[in-house]
Amino acid sequence: MPDNYTSVDRVTGFAKVAAYEGYVNGTSSAPLAFTAAGSYNYTNITNSATGADVRATYTKLTLTGATSTSGEAGRFYALATGKPDALHGIHATAQVSGGTGVAGEAAGIRATIASSATLTLSGGTYAALRLDSDLASALNATAASWIYIEDLQSSKIPLFLNAPTVDTSNMYIAAGTSAGSAGDATKANAQKVLACKIGGAMVYIPVFTQNS
């Protein structure tokens, strides 16, 4: 696309932004406005390669600045100012269609936390998945939850969690047997519970504050 291309009068139009040495498609002060439903940035790719990785989109961000810098390789923002039936920041699907499935795995979302082999993760917080809340202080959030699961089809998913490889030194360990621990043979009294809702009914997962 030529650098002097500045038209934004159609869905596929872009405007050159010299300050960022990139392109924008609408801005915060002058967004592209439409009234018809549809996918406004649409890509449909079919690939028949074998023995190689195939990606419809690949974005890489490398930060080389100071420690006060933060970055995201991708940022998606869905905003509702009316009252739609549904709103999602990201909708990711991995669908198996035809054949006998996949030889390895299929996942709607794959998240990875990685480091170089020589790095020691001694400070900061590291996680493959982070969940945040940013609810207004006056909001009645009784219907909100950190994770929402809905098994929609007749074939149900049998496992809540599948962890074939886990840390058996710190995370998945034997239950303690002393008083108040989960393995207390006489009386295991949980100090806390995690509140959940399954099938419309409240259930509580016991949490023990010691394991000795």
N, C-alpha and C positions, 0 to 999 in steps of 0.2 A: 504494500500500500504506500503511495507516495507521501512524503512529509507534508506537502501542502494540501492534503485532503482534509477538509474541515466540515464537510456536510454531516449533519446529524438528523436529517429529515426522514430517515427510514430506519428500520430495525437493524440493518447490518451496517449502518453508518458509524464512523468513528471520528473523533476530533483529535488532532495532534496537540499535545501539551508539552511545550518546550521545557518547562520547569522540572518535569518528571521524566523527560525523554521517553515518553510512552504514549499510549492512547487511552482515551476515556470514552465511554458510551453513555452520555448523560452525566450531569453533575448533581451535587446535593442541592444547589440553588436552582438548577435548571434540568430536572430529570426528564428523560423521555417519557411521555405520557400517552397511554393507550386506553382504549375502552373495550376492545375485543379480547376474548380469552385466547390463549395460545402459548407456545413456548417461544420466547423472543430471542434466545440464543440457542440454536438447535444444531446438534451434530449427530449424524447417523453413519456409523462406520461398520463395515463387514470385513473381517480379516480371515484368511485361510492359512496363515503361516503355521508351521510346526517347529517344535524344538526351540522356541524363543519366547521372550516376554513381549506382550502386546499391550500398549496403553493408549487409550483414546486421548488422554490429556496428561501431560507431565509438567509439573511446575517445581522448580527448585529455588530456594532462597538461601544464600550464604551470608551470614552476618560477620563482618570483620571489624566492626566499630567498638566503641567503649562499652563498659559493663552496664551503663544506663540505657542501652539500646534494647528494644524488644522487637520481635518480628513474628510474622505468620506467613507461611507459604500460601495459604488460602484463607479468605475471610468471606463468609456468607451471612447475610443479614436479612431476615424476613420481618417486616413490620406491618401490623394490622392497625389501621385507623378506623375501620368500620367494625363489622362483626361477621367475619367469614365462618364457614363451617369448620375449617381446619387451617392451621398455619404451622409450617415446619421450616426451620432454618436449613436443614439438609434432609433430603430423602434419598437414601441409598438402597439399591436393590441388587442382589445377585440371584438371577433366576436360571435354573437348570431346565432346559427345554429339549426334549427328545433324547435319544441315545440311552445310555445307562448311568447318567450322572457324571461326576467328576472323579478322576483318579486320586486326587489329593483332598482338597477342601473347597468349600464355597462359603463366603461370608459377606453379608451386606456391608459391613464396615470392618476394616482391618486397621488397627492402630498399633504403632511400634514405638517403643522408647529405646534408643540406641546410644552407644558411646564408643569412643576409640578404645582399643585394647589396653592402652597405658593410662587411661584416665581414672582417677579415684573420685567416686561420687560422694564426697564428704560434706558438701554444703548444698543448700538449696533443696528443692522438692522435685522429685522425678516420678513420672507416672505415664503409663501408656494411654490412660484416659483420665481426663479431668472434667468434673461436672461443677458448674457454678450456678448460683441463683442471683438474680438481680431484680427482685420484686419490690415494688413500692411498699413503704412502711405501713400504709393504711390498707393494703390489699388483704381481702379475706382469702387466704390460700388453703382452705381446708380441702379443696379438691386437687391440690398439687402434690406431686411425688417426685422423687429423684429418678426413678425408673418406672416406666409404664409398659406392661406386657399384655398383649392381646393375641391369643392363639385363634386365628380367624377361620382356618379351614378345618375340614372334617378329620384330616390326618393331623394329630396333635404331636407337639414336640415333647418327648418324655423327660428330658433332663433340664433342670434349671441352670446347671453349671457343668461344664466339661473341661477339666484341667488335667490332661494326660501327663504333663511334666510340671511338678511343683517343687518348691523348696521345703524339704522335710526336716530342716534344721531349725527354721524359724516360723514358717507359716502353717504348715500342716504337720502337727506334732501330737504326741500322745497326751491325753487328758490327764490333768493332775487328779490325785485321789484324796487330797487333804480336805478338811471341812470347808465347804463353800465352793469347791472346785467342781468342774463338770463330771469328773470321774469318781466323786464321793459315793461309795457304795451304800452308805446309810441315808444320806440326805443331801442332794445337790440343789442348793438354793441359788438361783441366778440373781445377781445383783442388779442387772439391767435387762431390758428387752428392746428389740428393734420392732417398731410398729409397722406392719404391712397390711395390705388388703388383697386377698385372694378370692376370686369368685364372688366379689361383692361383700365379703365378710372380713372383719378385722382378725388378723392372726399376729402372733408375737414370737419372735425368734429370741431365745434366751441368750444373754451375754453374761459371762463370768469375768469379774475383774481380777481374778487371780487364777493361777494354774500351777499349783505346787503339789 
